[in-house]
Amino acid sequence: MATTFIDLFAGIGGFHAAGSAFGWKCVFANEIDPAAAAIYKLNWKQEALGNIHDFTRGGRKKQIPAHDVLFGGFPCQPFSKSGKQLGMEEDRGSLFHDIAFILEKHKPSMVVLENVRNIAGPRHAHEWTYIVSKLRDLGYRVSSKPFVVSPHRIPPSYGGTPQARERVFI
């Protein structure tokens, strides 16, 4: 049986590329931006369904299928130095709670999250501590120290890009 994954806040499908490279099967994707969702569909021949709240809040009329791996590049604007830095005080910053809801319900064996470097910086120390603690409470092993990667330092043959912005992987 193939390993399955979901791709939350999918953009155009960077995590989908990683999962597919391992031979894994995507069973669900979501992306709220219509332009990004259209590119996702072109890239992966799969719909990236809209608002995650349709699956996690309120009546939860829609269901997310069971999966082995959860990928999530949750919105970085609330944590970015180029934004207002409101963190989880902003609606987009609180979307980690939706990830936690899905993890609690489905308990996938692996979780890979990505965000801007600043999420683990002093301005957002409270949010960083909360995220790490919540993941641990849900049974996941998580390092307190952020794993920071700058895509431009990764060779192109391994998927590196000319982008010089550091990213944090959890």
Buried (B, 14 or more C-beta within 10 A) or exposed (E): EEBBBBBBBBBBBBBBEBBBEEEBEBBBBBBBBEEBBEBBBEBBEBEBBBEBBBBBEEEEEEEBEEBBBBBBBBBBBBBBEEBEBBBBEBEBBBBBBBBBBBBEBBEBEEBBBBBBBBBBBEBBEEBBEBBBEBBEEBEBEBEEEBEEBBBEEEEEEEEBEEEEEBBBEB
